[in-house]
Amino acid sequence: MVEVLFLNNKEMERQGILDMKAAIKDVEKVYMLNCKGDVISPGKCVVRWGKTVEDENVLGRINAMPGYVGGEYDMAGIKWIGSGPMNYKKGLPRATVTVILNDPETKLPVCIADGTAVSTMRTGASGGVAIKLLAKRNAEVMTICGAGAQAPTQLEAALIARPTIKKLFVYDIKLENAQKFVRFVNEKYPNIQAIATLDIESATKESDIIDCVTLASEPFVKGEWLKKGALVMNMADYEVDNECVKKADKIVVDYWEGIKHRMISTVALMWKDGLVQDSDIHAELGQILCGLKSPRENDEEIIYFNAVGAGILDIAVVARCYKNAKKNGKGIVLPFWED
């Protein structure tokens, strides 16, 4: 008999999925394994409804993100993530994720897990790693653009990387969403001054870190607003203008080939138009973590960071929880093949 361990959302929580410090360690290790060539990451296959980014942001998509992670994880798998932008009308989350883990030797499935929290945690952790390496050491003011599902984990990871943050602007096209997130921040982080705003220009001009996690199809952050020492984080779609990239002293990414393949972020679109060359990319995060490229070097540098993500990040995080569940005898064992 071949068995598969099923881990639903609550069991994933019990096995450590909401531990941001652990997620940051996972993400760092995967970036380094990628730099060392100990991963297989074919990239995303996108099942897209509609023909344009605007269509996708209404009709949704499903991404398939397979891969293998070596090192202490030694696990293959796939992330299958559905994004339904209109799900809120049905009281459902926008993104839902299933992760399947496969034994790298036999290739048989060993675990089926809810990966919805995994996706937000590892994306937050990626932001945290970027902030750790690229933000001013004494960063005090941050702006989060987009008060949706990504905002809480982006903030949590940022505060681990830079506990010096004292002031937070929250920008969202719907002010009530920003105000709701501010109430959450006030309750969870009472030492932070949180301000909901529709004035993205003033917030950007004051901020050491500008973290964009939105579905924007038109830029709303302008490079002319960036102050010396700013880190602008293009974590999702077409959120910042070309000047943010042109003005940067360093352009840093998570996976450059993945960014070019996805072709929705500012630096990718600039590359397509011949405004950015491969040689203009200072580093991938893994190269910095492995000591091959430099992180932030002074408090005057403006740095642009873009992340596209990869299924191998989710696979590593789920593998940690899976191993915890096996050790603790938890989860639901399902007969995959019966005698």
C-alpha positions as CSV (number, residue, x, y, z in Angstrom):
1,M,0.0,0.0,0.0
2,V,1.2,3.5,-0.8
3,E,0.0,6.2,1.6
4,V,-0.3,10.0,1.3
5,L,-0.4,12.4,4.3
6,F,-3.1,15.0,4.0
7,L,-2.6,18.3,6.0
8,N,-5.5,20.7,6.0
9,N,-5.2,24.4,6.9
10,K,-5.5,23.9,10.7
11,E,-3.0,21.0,10.8
12,M,-0.6,23.2,8.8
13,E,-1.0,25.8,11.5
14,R,-0.3,23.3,14.2
15,Q,2.9,22.2,12.4
16,G,4.4,25.6,12.2
17,I,3.2,27.3,9.0
18,L,2.6,30.6,10.7
19,D,6.1,30.8,12.2
20,M,7.5,33.8,10.2
21,K,11.1,33.4,11.5
22,A,11.1,29.8,10.3
23,A,9.7,30.9,6.9
24,I,12.4,33.5,6.5
25,K,15.1,30.8,7.2
26,D,13.4,28.5,4.7
27,V,13.4,31.2,2.0
28,E,17.0,32.2,2.6
29,K,18.1,28.6,2.3
30,V,16.2,28.1,-0.9
31,Y,17.7,31.2,-2.4
32,M,21.1,29.9,-1.5
33,L,20.4,26.4,-2.9
34,N,19.2,28.0,-6.1
35,C,22.5,30.0,-6.3
36,K,24.4,26.7,-5.8
37,G,22.4,24.9,-8.4
38,D,20.8,22.4,-6.0
39,V,17.2,23.1,-7.1
40,I,15.1,22.3,-10.2
41,S,12.7,25.2,-11.0
42,P,11.1,25.0,-14.4
43,G,9.0,28.1,-13.8
44,K,5.3,28.9,-13.8
45,C,2.7,27.6,-16.2
46,V,-0.1,30.1,-16.2
47,V,-3.7,29.1,-17.0
48,R,-5.0,32.6,-17.8
49,W,-8.6,33.7,-18.4
50,G,-8.8,36.6,-20.8
51,K,-6.1,38.0,-23.0
52,T,-4.7,41.0,-21.0
53,V,-3.5,41.8,-17.5
54,E,-6.7,43.7,-17.0
55,D,-8.7,40.6,-17.9
56,E,-6.6,38.5,-15.6
57,N,-7.2,40.9,-12.7
58,V,-11.0,40.4,-13.1
59,L,-11.3,36.8,-14.4
60,G,-8.4,35.3,-12.6
61,R,-5.8,32.7,-13.3
62,I,-4.3,29.4,-12.0
63,N,-0.6,28.9,-11.7
64,A,1.2,25.6,-11.7
65,M,4.7,25.9,-10.1
66,P,6.6,22.6,-10.0
67,G,10.1,22.1,-8.7
68,Y,12.7,20.2,-6.5
69,V,14.6,21.6,-3.5
70,G,17.8,19.9,-2.4
71,G,19.8,20.3,0.7
72,E,18.1,19.4,4.0
73,Y,14.7,19.5,2.2
74,D,15.3,16.9,-0.5
75,M,11.8,17.2,-1.8
76,A,10.0,17.6,-5.1
77,G,6.5,18.9,-5.6
78,I,4.1,21.4,-7.2
79,K,2.2,24.4,-6.1
80,W,-1.2,24.8,-7.7
81,I,-2.6,28.3,-6.9
82,G,-5.9,29.6,-8.1
83,S,-6.5,33.4,-8.0
84,G,-10.1,34.5,-8.2
85,P,-10.3,38.3,-7.9
86,M,-14.1,38.2,-7.6
87,N,-14.1,35.6,-4.9
88,Y,-14.8,38.2,-2.3
89,K,-18.4,38.5,-3.6
90,K,-18.9,34.9,-2.5
91,G,-17.1,35.3,0.9
92,L,-14.1,33.3,-0.4
93,P,-10.4,34.2,-0.3
94,R,-8.9,35.5,-3.5
95,A,-6.0,33.0,-3.6
96,T,-6.3,29.3,-2.7
97,V,-3.4,26.9,-2.9
98,T,-2.8,23.2,-2.9
99,V,0.8,21.8,-2.6
100,I,1.6,18.2,-3.5
101,L,5.0,16.8,-2.3
102,N,6.7,13.9,-4.2
103,D,9.4,11.6,-3.0
104,P,12.4,12.6,-5.2
105,E,13.5,9.0,-5.6
106,T,10.3,7.1,-6.3
107,K,8.5,10.3,-7.6
108,L,5.3,9.1,-5.8
109,P,3.2,11.6,-3.9
110,V,3.8,11.7,-0.1
111,C,1.8,14.7,1.0
112,I,-1.1,16.8,-0.1
113,A,-1.3,20.1,1.9
114,D,-3.3,23.3,2.0
115,G,-0.8,25.9,0.9
116,T,-2.9,29.0,1.1
117,A,-1.1,30.3,4.2
118,V,2.2,29.0,2.9
119,S,1.9,31.3,-0.1
120,T,1.3,34.5,2.0
121,M,4.0,33.4,4.5
122,R,6.7,32.7,2.0
123,T,5.9,35.9,0.0
124,G,6.2,37.9,3.3
125,A,9.4,36.1,4.1
126,S,10.8,37.0,0.7
127,G,10.0,40.6,1.4
128,G,11.7,40.2,4.8
129,V,14.9,38.8,3.2
130,A,15.0,41.7,0.8
131,I,14.6,44.2,3.6
132,K,17.3,42.5,5.6
133,L,19.8,42.7,2.8
134,L,18.7,45.9,1.0
135,A,17.0,48.4,3.4
136,K,18.8,51.0,5.5
137,R,19.9,49.5,8.8
138,N,18.1,52.1,10.8
139,A,15.0,52.3,8.5
140,E,12.1,53.9,10.5
141,V,9.3,54.7,8.0
142,M,7.6,52.2,5.8
143,T,4.7,52.4,3.3
144,I,2.7,49.3,2.4
145,C,0.8,49.6,-0.8
146,G,-2.2,47.2,-0.9
147,A,-4.1,46.4,2.3
148,G,-5.0,42.8,1.2
149,A,-3.9,39.4,2.2
150,Q,-0.2,40.1,1.7
151,A,0.0,43.1,3.9
152,P,0.1,41.4,7.3
153,T,2.9,39.0,6.4
154,Q,4.9,41.7,4.7
155,L,4.7,43.8,7.8
156,E,5.5,40.9,10.1
157,A,8.6,40.0,8.1
158,A,9.7,43.6,7.8
159,L,9.6,44.1,11.6
160,I,11.7,41.0,12.1
161,A,14.3,42.3,9.5
162,R,14.0,46.0,10.7
163,P,12.7,46.3,14.3
164,T,13.6,50.0,14.0
165,I,10.5,50.7,12.0
166,K,8.3,53.2,13.9
167,K,5.9,54.6,11.4
168,L,3.8,52.9,8.8
169,F,1.7,54.4,6.0
170,V,-0.9,52.1,4.5
171,Y,-2.1,53.0,1.0
172,D,-4.9,51.3,-0.8
173,I,-7.2,52.5,-3.6
174,K,-10.1,51.8,-1.2
175,L,-9.5,53.9,1.9
176,E,-11.7,51.6,4.1
177,N,-9.3,48.7,3.4
178,A,-6.4,50.8,4.5
179,Q,-8.3,51.9,7.6
180,K,-9.2,48.3,8.4
181,F,-5.5,47.2,8.2
182,V,-4.5,50.2,10.4
183,R,-6.9,48.9,13.1
184,F,-5.2,45.5,12.9
185,V,-1.7,47.1,13.2
186,N,-2.8,49.2,16.1
187,E,-4.0,46.1,17.9
188,K,-1.0,43.8,17.1
189,Y,1.8,46.4,17.1
190,P,0.8,49.2,19.4
191,N,4.3,50.8,19.3
192,I,4.0,51.6,15.6
193,Q,2.3,54.7,14.4
194,A,0.0,53.5,11.6
195,I,-1.7,55.9,9.2
196,A,-4.2,55.1,6.4
197,T,-3.7,57.4,3.4
198,L,-4.7,58.0,-0.2
199,D,-1.7,60.4,-0.5
200,I,0.9,58.0,-1.9
201,E,3.2,60.8,-2.9
202,S,3.6,62.2,0.6
203,A,4.0,58.7,2.0
204,T,6.6,57.7,-0.5
205,K,8.6,60.9,0.0
206,E,8.9,60.1,3.8
207,S,9.5,56.4,3.5
208,D,12.7,54.3,3.8
209,I,10.8,51.3,2.5
210,I,8.0,51.2,0.0
211,D,6.5,47.8,-0.3
212,C,4.0,47.2,-3.1
213,V,1.7,44.2,-3.0
214,T,-1.2,45.1,-5.3
215,L,-2.8,44.1,-8.5
216,A,-2.0,47.4,-10.2
217,S,-2.0,47.5,-14.0
218,E,-0.7,51.1,-14.0
219,P,2.1,52.6,-12.0
220,F,1.2,54.6,-9.0
221,V,4.7,55.1,-7.3
222,K,6.9,57.6,-9.1
223,G,10.7,57.6,-9.0
224,E,10.8,61.3,-8.5
225,W,9.3,60.8,-5.0
226,L,12.0,58.4,-3.8
227,K,14.3,59.9,-1.2
228,K,18.0,59.0,-0.8
229,G,18.4,55.5,0.8
230,A,14.9,54.3,-0.2
231,L,14.2,50.7,-0.9
232,V,11.3,50.3,-3.4
233,M,9.8,46.8,-3.5
234,N,7.9,45.8,-6.6
235,M,6.4,42.6,-5.2
236,A,3.6,42.0,-7.6
237,D,2.5,43.7,-10.8
238,Y,3.0,46.9,-12.7
239,E,3.2,49.1,-9.6
240,V,6.0,51.6,-10.0
241,D,7.1,53.8,-12.9
242,N,10.2,53.4,-15.0
243,E,11.9,56.2,-13.1
244,C,12.0,54.0,-9.9
245,V,14.2,51.6,-11.8
246,K,16.2,54.2,-13.6
247,K,16.9,56.1,-10.4
248,A,18.1,53.0,-8.5
249,D,21.7,52.5,-7.7
250,K,21.1,48.8,-7.6
251,I,18.5,46.6,-9.3
252,V,18.0,43.4,-7.3
253,V,15.6,40.5,-8.1
254,D,14.7,37.1,-6.7
255,Y,14.6,35.1,-10.0
256,W,15.5,37.1,-13.1
257,E,14.6,34.5,-15.7
258,G,11.2,34.0,-13.9
259,I,10.6,37.7,-13.9
260,K,11.2,38.0,-17.6
261,H,9.0,35.0,-18.3
262,R,6.1,36.4,-16.2
263,M,6.4,39.8,-17.9
264,I,4.1,41.8,-15.6
265,S,6.5,43.9,-13.4
266,T,8.1,47.2,-14.3
267,V,11.6,46.0,-14.8
268,A,10.4,43.1,-16.9
269,L,8.4,45.4,-19.2
270,M,11.5,47.7,-19.4
271,W,13.6,44.8,-20.4
272,K,11.1,43.9,-23.1
273,D,11.3,47.4,-24.5
274,G,15.1,47.4,-24.4
275,L,15.3,49.9,-21.6
276,V,17.0,47.5,-19.2
277,Q,19.7,44.9,-20.1
278,D,20.5,41.7,-18.3
279,S,23.8,43.3,-17.3
280,D,21.9,46.0,-15.5
281,I,20.7,43.5,-12.8
282,H,23.0,43.9,-9.9
283,A,22.1,40.6,-8.2
284,E,19.6,37.9,-7.3
285,L,19.0,37.5,-3.6
286,G,20.7,34.1,-3.6
287,Q,23.9,35.7,-5.0
288,I,24.0,38.2,-2.1
289,L,23.3,35.5,0.5
290,C,26.1,33.4,-0.9
291,G,28.5,36.3,-0.8
292,L,28.9,36.6,-4.5
293,K,27.3,40.1,-4.8
294,S,27.1,43.0,-2.4
295,P,24.0,44.0,-0.4
296,R,23.2,47.6,0.5
297,E,26.6,49.4,0.9
298,N,25.5,52.8,2.3
299,D,22.5,54.8,3.5
300,E,22.5,56.9,0.3
301,E,21.8,54.1,-2.2
302,I,18.3,53.9,-3.8
303,I,17.6,50.2,-4.4
304,Y,14.8,48.7,-6.6
305,F,13.8,45.1,-5.8
306,N,11.4,42.9,-7.8
307,A,10.1,39.5,-6.8
308,V,8.2,37.0,-8.9
309,G,8.3,34.0,-6.5
310,A,8.8,30.3,-7.3
311,G,7.1,27.1,-6.4
312,I,10.4,25.8,-4.8
313,L,9.8,28.3,-1.9
314,D,6.4,26.8,-1.1
315,I,7.8,23.3,-1.5
316,A,10.5,24.0,1.1
317,V,8.1,25.5,3.6
318,V,5.6,22.7,3.2
319,A,8.4,20.1,3.5
320,R,9.3,21.5,6.9
321,C,5.7,21.2,8.1
322,Y,5.3,17.8,6.5
323,K,8.4,16.5,8.4
324,N,7.1,18.0,11.6
325,A,3.8,16.2,11.1
326,K,5.5,12.9,10.4
327,K,7.6,13.3,13.5
328,N,4.6,14.2,15.6
329,G,2.2,11.6,14.1
330,K,-0.2,14.2,12.9
331,G,-2.3,14.6,9.7
332,I,-4.7,12.3,8.0
333,V,-3.2,9.2,6.3
334,L,-4.9,8.4,3.0
335,P,-4.5,5.2,1.0
336,F,-3.2,6.3,-2.4
337,W,-2.7,2.8,-3.8
338,E,-4.5,-0.1,-2.0
339,D,-3.4,-3.7,-2.3
